[in-house]
């Protein structure tokens, strides 16, 4: 009870801070439509908002990203995750999310030293021959210090910031509540799957907090490239590695983003681009376990045109089934099978309420726009962006693993073109697709799939008696229900009811007219306008019935036209 009370007090304070930041970074599209930029500026000056004049003219993506940057590490990481959801957000939002920098001022070494001593069981200066007190790099979750082991080996100490876990857990708790509130209060928020995004983000961020998990990812990928001397993954020193600190080999090379340094080192940028692309594509299409953030800062260019990969906190996973679907999609695009592409997109999105014919028509136009274009002239990132625009236009939402994959591929092509302006992603991808297609039809693969289908069929047949018994038992208890959903059945019934009512009114009106005519031929003591009163009233009722019938038919026709 006390813990919940303290958490509530902490959450209220943090919520107040979040609300203050979000209010200050008001959405500029609303402000601009109302013509209230000057009002916002004056309010900012009165409330002492910093940069109030600038805030009034920021675009909505710029406002959100500025707010995320100010709110701290959890929200910066959230923005970086949102940058992978190109199936939900348009390009202008993705570009702003990508600008979020995971940077922070370094923690004083005195605090880091305590963290290291707790993790090692003794001061870092006793565990290593030398430790650099100045941080080599600093981010929101961890910072890096260089060190040297007793045998002279240079290593990197990646240390989690003190107290960061509690801060992030508090923000994750709040984000979960805010996402639930958003989906309940804002119908449009359901399109963005706020709760699912926060759930995936929570899992990702908790894995990133565990530096031992990053080390395991690194070793798994290192085993995949054990026979390839051109790809170097830093060695992990498990004697000193824990969930709080990751001790790994220091790679001496040129950072991938330092193009001038690569030129000065005499390295071949074309070879580096080809090897980097081949390494990441192998991870994706062959291993199904890949580096999900392959930007230039995570590459080191080493002697002999070798490539070193670092920072495996964010990884992607693809099942064998998913890899097969990817190959099918690429094959369908190349062979211009728009129907097959449409079926794969619908299967991935799981959306039942989609105009499949309209989607197929737009897919066909999308494929045709690239028909006959030489591979070297195809902008792979533009191709993927165009395909994702189709997904967004039809309100299709892809599984997170596919969104992360496409973002990684777009990033990879950007890296390739930065290193080599003539880099061709399609040509780099083609051998892997051809290999995957060939491997699907070798006897062993066919036998494996056949055995799997046979096992599924056998399991279905074997479970049939139990399923039948269960259905019969439910029927005996009266618990068996069959729901038939015929969308137009109610409308059809209403139409029949209206038609029957009109026929009935028409018959009654005709009968009244005939009866009134008979009454008019008889003598009566009570007359109206020289006519028997009963006959006059009959004709009056028949006239009202006829008018109602004509009005009903006219109103039904108007409703059908609209």
N, C-alpha and C positions, 0 to 999 in steps of 0.2 A: 504494500500500500504506500509506504514511504517512498519507494523507488518510483512508483507511478506518479506520485505527487511531484517529486523532484523533476522527473522527465517532463511532466506537463508544464511546470514553471519554466524549464529550459526551452521547451518548444514554443511557449508563448513569446518569450524574448526573441527567439530566432524568427518566428513568424512575423513579429513586428518589424524586424530588420528587413526580411524579405519583402514584406508589403511596402515598406518605405522605399526600397530600391526600385521595385516594379512601378510604383506610383511615379517616382521621379523620371523613370524611363518610359513615360506614356507613349502609346502607339501613335506615331506621327500621321498615319493615314486618316485616322479619325479627326485629329487636330486639323489637318490640312483641308479635309472635306468641309469642316465647320468654319474654316477661315480663322482659327483661333491661335495661330502661332504666336502672335504678340501677347495674348492672354497668358499662354504657357510661359513665355519669357518673363513677364512681369511677376507671375506667381513664383517662378524659380528665384527671382531676385529677392522677393519678400521672404521666402522660406530658406534663403541661402543655399539653393541648389547650385552645385558647381557646374560650370559650362552650360547654363540654362539656355542661352541663345543657340548654342550648337545643337543641343538635344532636340530642339523644336524642328530641326530640319533633317534629322536622321531618318533613314528608311526603317520600316518595321524590323527587318532582319538585323540591321545594325543596332537597333535599340535592345533587342533581346540578347544579342551577343555581348553588348556592353554591360548589360545587367548581369549576365552569367559571369563575366570576367570579374566584376566587382564582388559577386556573392561568394567566390572562393572555389577551392579545388573540386568539390563535388559537382558544382554546376558547370565548371569548365569541362570536366570529364563527360558530363551529360551532353554538352554541346558537341563534343567530339564524337560521341555515340550517335547523336542525331545527324551528324554529317555523313554517316553511313546509310541513312534511311532515304536514299534517293528515290525510292518508290513512293514516298509520302510527300517530301518537300521539293519544291521546284528549284532550279539551279541557283537562283539568286540567294535563296536561304542556305543552300549547301555551301556556296562560296563563303558566306559569312561565318558559318559554323566551322569551316576549315581554318579560319583565321585565328580561332581561339588558341592561344599559346599556353601550353602547360608549363609555365615558368613561375618561379617564386624566388624571393630573396633567400639566400642560404641561411640555415640555422647556425648559430655560433657553435664552434667546435666543442666547447665545453659541454653543451647539451648533447651533441652527437656522440662525444666520447663516453658519456654515461650510457647512452643507448648501446654502443658497441661493447662496453664492458659488461653490461647485463646479458647481451647475446653471447659473448665469448666466454664469460665466466672469469674474465680477467681483463685488465686494461689493454686496449688495442696496441699500445706501444710495447707490451710484453709479448703479444701474439705475433707481431710483425717486426721486421728489422727497422722499418721506417714507415710512417704514415704522414701524408701531406695534410696539414691542418686546414689549408685553404681548400674550399670545395672546387672540384673540377667541373661540376655541373650541378644545377639545382632545379627541381621540379616541385609540383604541388604535393606529391606523395612521398618522394624520396630524393635524396641528393647523393652525389658521387664524390668519393675521395680516392686519390691514387695512393698505392702502398707498395712496399717491396717485402717479399718473404725472405726468410733467413738464407735460402739458397740463391737469392738474387733475382728470383722471378718477379716481374712486375705484374701487379693485379689491380683490380678495381673493386672498391668497397661501395656497393649500392645500399644505402641505409635508409630505412623508413623514418620519416620525421616523427619526433616524439609527440605523442598525444593525437596524431592525425586520425587514428582509427576511431576514437570516440567522436571527433568532430564529424567524420564522414558518416558514421552510423546514425548520428542525430539527424543529419540532413537526409539520409536515405529514408528514415522513418517519416520525416515530414513530407518528402516527395511522394511516398506511397499514399499518404492521406490526401495530399493535394491532387494526385492523379485520380483517386476515387471520387473526390468532390467534383473535379472537372467533368468527369464522364456522367455524373449524376445531374449536375446543374447545367452543363453546356452540351446540348445535343451534337453540335458540330465537333466536339472533342472526341467523339467515338470514332470518327473517321481517322484520327491520328493514333488510336489505340494507346492512349496515355498510360493505362495500367500495365499493359503488356510491355511497353517501352521501358517503364520504370522497373518492372520485374527483370527484364533482360539486363538493364543497366546495373541493377543491384548485384546480380550474379557476376557480371563482368568486373565491376569495381572491387568486389570482395576477393575475387581471384587475383586482381592486380595488387591488392594490399598484401597478399601472401607472396613474398619474394621467393620463397622456396618453390612455389608453384611455377613462377617464371623460370626458375632454374630447371625444373623438370621439363618444361616445354622446350627449353634450349637444348637439353640433352636428347630429347626425342627427335628433334630436327637434325641435330648433329649426327645421330645414328643413320639417318636417311642419306646424308652426304658423306658418310665415312669413306667411300671409295672415290670421291671426287675431290682431287687436290686443289681445284680452283675455287671452291667454296669453303670458307673458314668460319666455324662457329666457336665462340670463346669457350674454353674449358671451365667447368664449374669445380670449385674446391669445396667439397661437401664437409670437410672437417670444420669449416668456419661458417657454412651457409645455414641460415635458419629462416623462419618466416619474417624476421625483422631485417636481416642483412643478407645480401647475395654477394659472394666473393667469386669473381671470375677473372679469367685471363685478360690482360690489357692488350688490345690490338694496336700495333704501331702502324699507322697508315694515314691516308688523307681522307677526311670526311667527305662523303658523297656530294654534299652541297658546295664544296670548295672546288669549283670547276678550274679556276686558275691554278690551284695547287696540284690538281691532277695533271694539268698540262706541264707544269714545271717538273713534276716527278717523272715525266716521260712515259706515262701510262697511255694505253690505247683506249680511248673512250668508246669506240664502236664495239670492241671486244667486251669491255665492262658492261655495256648496255645489253649485249646479247646474253652474256652469262648471268646477269641479274634477272633478266626476264625468264630465261630457261629455268633458273633455280626456283623462282616463285611459281611458275606454271607447273613444274614437277610437283611441288608441294600440293598444289590445288588439284590437279587432274590425276596424279598418280598416287600420292600419299593420302590425300584427303585431310591433311593437317597442315595449315599454312600460316605464315606470318601475315597478320591481317592489317598491318600498318607499314607497308614497304616504301616509305618515303625516303628521300635522299639522306636525311639525318640518321637513318638507321643502317646505312651502308658505309663500310670503310673500304677504300681502295688500297690494296696491298701490293707489294713487289710481285712482279711476274704476272701482272693483270689479274691477280686473285681478288676475290670479293669477301669481305667479312660482314656478317649480319649480326646485329645486336638488338636488344630490347624485345623480348618475346612475351611481354605482359599481355598483349592483345593478340590472340590467335583465333583462327577460324577452323571449323570442322565440317567436313562434307562426307556424308555416308556414301557407300558404293552406289546405292540407288540414285542419290542426287547427282553424283558424277555422271552416271549413265544418262540421266535426264538432260544434263547440260550438253553432253555430246549430241544427243538427239536434237536439241534446240539449235545448236550451231550447224549441224548437218541439214536441218530443215531450212534454215536461213540461206545457206549456200545453194541448196537445190531448189529454192523458191517454192517451198511447200507451205503456203500461208495457212492452210487448214491445220497442218501438224503444229505449226508455231502457235496458233490460236488455242489448240487443245492443251498444249503444255502450259501456256500462260494461265488458262482457266484452272487447270489442275493445281498449279502452284498457289493461286490466289484463294481457291476454295469458295469463290463468290458465286452463289446460285442465281442472283438477280442481275445478270449482265446480258446485254443485247449481243449475243454471240455473232450474229450476222454482221452487225455494224463493226464489231471488233475485228472480225475476219477481213472485212473490206479495208479497214485502216491498216491492218497488218500487211495485207497484200500491197497496198500503196507504199508502206514503209520498206518492204523487201524490194519492190520494183525501183525505188529511188537509188538503190545501191547496185542494181543489175548492170553488168558490163563495165563497172568501174574497176580499174586495175587495183590490185591489192595495196600497192604502195601509196595510192591516192586516197585510200579509205582511212578516215579518222576514226579509230576504234572507240575512243572516248565519246565522240559525237554519235556514233552508232548506238552505243549503250545508252547515252542520254536520250536519244530519240525513242528508243524502246521503252525507257522508263517513263517518258512523257505519255506514251500510250497507256501504260499501267495507271498513272495518275488520272488521266482523262476519263478512264472507265472505272475509277474508284476501286481498283484492284489493289490489294495489299499483300505483299510478298512475305514469306517467312523471313525472320531476321538473318538466318544463315546466308540466304541468297543476297539480301541487301548488303551485308558485310562483304560478300564475295565480289559483287559488282563494283563496290567502292574500292576494294583492293586492286581490281583490274584497272580501273580508271587511274588510280594513283600510280600503278606500275607503268602504264603507258606514258604518263607524265614524266616519270623518272627516266624511262628509255629515251624519250625525245629530248630531254634536257642533256643527257650524256651524248646522244647521237641524234642530230637533227633529222637524219634519214632513217631513223628507227621505224620499223614496220611491225606493229603488234600482231597483225593478222598472220604474217609470215612466221613469226615466232610461235604463234599458237597452232598453226596448221600441223606440224609434225606430231604434236601431242594428241590432237584430235584424230589424226589418221591412225596413230598407234592405238588409241583407245577403241576406235572402230574396228581395227583389225583384231584386237584382243578379244572383242566380244564374240567373234565367230570362229575362234580356234576350237578344236574338239573338246578340250578340257573345260572351257567356259560354257560351251553349249551343254555339256554333260552336267555341269554344276547347276545351271539354270533349270535344266530338265528335271534334275533330282529335287531341286527346291520346289518346283511346281507340282511334281508328283507327291512330295511330302505334304504340301498344302492340301492337295486334292484328297489324299488319304485321311488327313486329319478332319477334313470337312465331312467325308463319308462316315468316318468312325464316330464323329460327334452327332450325326443325324438322329439316331434313336433317342439319345438323351434330350436333344432339342425338341423332338416330337412329343416325348413324354411331358416335358415342361409346358408345352403349349396346351396339351390336353388337360393337364392338371389345372392350369390357369382358367381354361374354359369351364371346367367343372365347378370351380369356385366363383365363376362369374367375373373373374378379374381380367379376362381377355377383352381387349377393346380394339376395334378396327376404325381408324380415322381415315375417311376419304375426303380429300380436299379438292373440290371442283370449284374453281374460282368464279365461274360464271353461272353456277347453278342457282344462286339466289336471285341474280338479275333475270334469269330465264323464268323463274317462278313468278317474280313480280310482273313480268311482261304478260304471262298467261293470265294472272289475276286481273290485270287491267283490261285485257281483251274480253275476258268473261264478263266483267262488270259492264263494259260498253254494250256487249250483246244483250245482256239482261235489261239494261236501261232502254235499248232500242226496241226490244220485244214488248216491254211494258208500255212504252210510248205508243207503239203501233196499236196495242190492244185498247189503250185509252182513247185513241183517235176513232177506232172502229166503234167502241161502245158509245162514245159521245155522239157519233153520227146517228146511231140507232135512237138514242135519247132525243135528238133534235127533231126526229120525225114524229114524235108523240106530243100530245097536248099536255100542258102543265099549268097549274094555277100560279106558280111563282116563276116569273120571267125576269131576265136581265137584258136590256137593250133589245127586247122583242124576242129573245131566245130563252128556251127553258134553262133555268138556273143550273141544273145538274149538268146539262150538256155544255154550257158555257164554262163551268169550272173544269170539266174534263178537258176541253180544248186548251184552257189556260195551263193546266198541268202538263199536257202533252207538249205545248210550246216550250215550257221551262225545261222539260226533259231533253228536247231536241237541242236547245241552246247549250245545255250542259255537255251533251254528247259532242257537239261541234267544237266547243271550247277545249274539251279534253283531248280530242284528236289534234287540234292545232298546237296545244301546249306540248304534247308528246313529240310532235314533229320538230318544234323549236329545240327541245332538249336533245333530240337525236343529232340535229345539225351542229349544235355546240359541242 
